[in-house]
């Protein structure tokens, strides 16, 4: 029986895209240095660190970020959450890192996975608000740590969590070391995990650019369009 397997391309026969994909696979497959793992575990597996992430999660979950017909109320709640995240991110000591708020682009309404703004409808306003009205003065939070070996645009790792939650809201409580309440899992818990992970990685996060992204409007509105905007932001 003939062997129909295609011969492997030599390096000179591969195009730029194929070479870039191979470099990415090689980088992702590289083992994590044992010393780095030990350092991260030493920072994070302590009672003090556990208290820190628990208190931070409770602080965020005390803010009601459920969808509301009045977009100004959502903007005010998001601002309070972002101020907390900005406080924690700005305290990190990564060289060359930048922290900024990016306005939500109403053009995300053109994305095929964009969800309608049904939560803005009221008896007095049956059609609800337009995307321009809903996202006025609202933003997403972006924190970028430059990689040690990044030279080409797009060589990034993006960590994304949203701060809006589904209704109904109920406040957080702690029982047996576990935080219960709206947003503890979806999705303020992951936001706190990202902050904790960034703290644990201080001193050596790796070669790739790291983009920490916190967005509004995942459970209410943005969804696919907002995420697509994030993937674009992470490359710049």
N, C-alpha and C positions, 0 to 999 in steps of 0.2 A: 504494500500500500504506500502510495506516495505521501510524503510529508508536506502538507499544504500550508504549514505555519510560515508566516511572513518572516523574512530575515530581519533582524534587529537593525534599526538605522544607526549609522555611525554619528558621532557628534557633529561632524561637518555636514551631514545630510539633514539634520534637524533644523527647523525654522526657529526664529526668535521666540515665538510663543511656546513651542514645545520645550525649548531650553529653560524658559522662565518657569513653566509648570514643573519641570524636573527639579529645578533648584528649590522651589517651594516644598515639594514632597521630601526632598533631602533634608531641608531645614526642620520640617515638622517631625521627621522621623528621628532626628538627633536626640540622644538621651539627655535628660535633664541632669546637670551636675549634682552629685550626691551632696556636696557641701551646701549648695543652694537649697536643696530640699530640707536638710537639717536646720539651716538658718531660718527658713520659713516656719517650720514646725516649732522651733524654739520661741518664735515671736507670737505664734497664734494659739498654741496649746497651753495657755495659762489662764487662771481664774480672772485676772485683770482684763485680758483680751475678751474673754467670754462676756464679762460684765459690760464691756465697751460696746460690743455689737448688739447685745440685748437692749441696752439703754438707747442706742441709736435707733434701733427698729421701733421701740415704743414711742420715741419722740416723733418719728415720721408718721406712724400709724395713728397718732393722736390728731392728725390733720385730716379732715374729711375732704377727700378728693374724688367723690362720686360725681357723675355727670349731673349738671343742673341747667335749667332753661336759661338762667342768667349767666352768660359767659364771663361776666366780670367777677362773679363769685368763684368760678373755676380758676380764673387767672390769679386771683388773690391767694387761693389755697396752693396753687402750683408755685407761686412766688415764695411762700413760706417754706415749702419743701426744698426748693432750689437753694434758698439761703442756708439751710442746714447742710445740704450736700456741698455747697461752695465752701462753707466753713471747714468741712472735713477735707475736701480735696486741696484747698489752698494751704492746708497745714502739711501736706506731703512735700518731701524735699527732693523730688525728681528734677534733675538739671534740665533746663530748657522746656519744661512743661508749660502748656498754656490752658487757661480756663476761660470759657466764654459762653454766653447765651446766644443762640442763633434763632432769629424769628421764624415762626412757622410759616411756610410758604403755602398760601391758599391753593396754589396750583396742584397740590397733592390730590385734589378732587378729581383730577383726570386719570389717576391711577386705577386700573381695573379692580383692585381689591379695596378701594376706598369705601368706607361704610357711611351711610347717610346720617345726617345730624338730627335724628329723630328726637333726641332728648331736649332739643331747643324748642319743640312745639308746645304751645299752650292753647287754651280755648280762645284767648284773644289773638293769638298768633299761630293759626293752624298750619301754616307752611314752615314755621320755624325760622331760624336765622340762616343767612347765607354763609359759606365758608369764610368769606372776607370779614363778616361781622363776628363769627364764632372765634376766629383766630386772631383778631385784632389785639395787639399788645401782648400776645402770648408767645412763648419761646420754648426751645429745648436746650438742654445743658450739654456742653461738650468739654471734655478734658482730654488733651492729647499729650502723651509722653513720647518724645522722639526716640526711636530705636538706635542702638549703638552702631548697627551695621547697615542701616537702611540708606540706599542711594537712589532707588527708583520709586516713583509715585505708585501708590497702591499696595505697597508691602506693609500691610497693617493687620492687626488683630483688633476687632471691635467687640466690646462688651456692652450689651444694651439691656436696660431695664426701664420700664415705664412707671410713673408715679401715680397715674390715675387708677381708680379701682371701680368695681361694679357696685351698684346699689343692692341692698340697703347698707348703710354704714353702721358699724358698731365699734365702740372704742376698744383699745387693746387692754389685755390683762395678762399677768404672768402667773403661771401655776406650774410648780415642779420644774422650774427652769425653762419652760416653754412659753413662748409668746403667742397668745391667741388674739384674733381680731381681724377686721377687714384689711387686706393688703399684706398680711404677714407672709403669705406665700405668693400672691399675685397682686403686685409685683415689687412691693417695697422690700420684702425679704431679700430677693436677688440684688436689689440696688445696694443694700447694706453689705451683702456678700462681696460685691464688686469693690466697695470701699475697703472692706477688711482684707480682701485679696491684694489690693494695691498696697496697703500698709504692710502686709506680710512679705511682699516682694521688694520692699525698699532695699536698695543696695545691689540689685541685679535682676531686672525684669526681662532682659534678653536683647536679642538683636533687632527685633521687629518693632515698628511703631505700634503703640498701644493707644486705642481710642476708647475712653470711658464715656458712655452716652446715656443720658437720662432724658426721657421724652414724656411729653403729655399726649393725651389723645390716642392711646392704643385701645383701651376698652370703650372709648367714646370718640368715634370719628376717624382719626388718622389711619391707623392700621397699616396696610401695605404701602400707602403713599408716604407716610411718615418714615417707615423703615427704609424705603428706597432712598429718601433724602439722607438718612443717616449713613447708608453705605457709600453715598457720594461724599459726604463730609469726611468720612474716615480716611479717604484717599488724599486729603489735602492738609 
